[in-house]
Amino acid sequence: MVKNSKKLEEALFEARPYIENWDRLEKLVRELWDESTSEENFFQLLDEEIQRAEEPFRTDLKIFLQKFEAL
């Protein structure tokens, strides 16, 4: 599956009002996006971060993931 940067931007936009630590989330998500080879790989990397994250950042990541998957 090819990565769709527009989808990433839309998900970030949609998630922003619900995110507690916006700067941290945006930086991490963009780094993972650049590092990933496909959307599937992006999901894997994001899931690994969710497993490692502490609350409340874990919830921020989950909210972003929900928005991304909904698109």
N, C-alpha and C positions, 0 to 999 in steps of 0.2 A: 504494500500500500504506500503510495506516494504521500509525502508530508504536504499539508495544505496550510501555508502560513496565514492565509486569511482566516481559516478556522481557529488558529491559535489566537489571533488578535480579537476575534469575536468572543471567544471564551474568556479571555482576560477582561474584556470590556463588560461582559455580562456578570462576571464574578466580582468585580471590583467593589460594588456597594456592600457586599457581605463579608469582605476580607478584613481581618483585624490588622495583620501585618503586611500591608500591600507591597511595600518596597522589597521586602525579603522574598515574598512569593513571586513577584514579577521577575526578579533577578534569577531565582532558582529555576523557574519554569523556562525562561529564555535559555539558560545554560543547558538544561536538559534537552530542550528542543534542538539546539545547535549540535549537541553531542549525539543525539539519536540518529539512527539510520532510516527509520520508518515510523509511522504512527504507532504501530504495534510495539516497537522498541521504546518509543516515548512513554507508552502506558507502563511498560515494565520498569523503566527508570523512575517514573513518578510513583509507582506502587512501592518500590524499594525505599524511596524517600518517606512515603507515608508510614511505612513500618518503623523507620528510625526516628521520625519526628516526635517531639513532645507536644502536648497540648499547650496553648490553643493553636499552634501552627499546623498540627496534624489536621484539625478541622478545616483550616484555610485550604490546605492541599486537597482535601476531599471535596470541598465546595467547588474548587476550580475543576477538578476531575469530572464532577457531575455536569458542570456547564459544558465542558469540552465534549463529553460523550453525547450530550443532548443535541449537539450540532450535526 
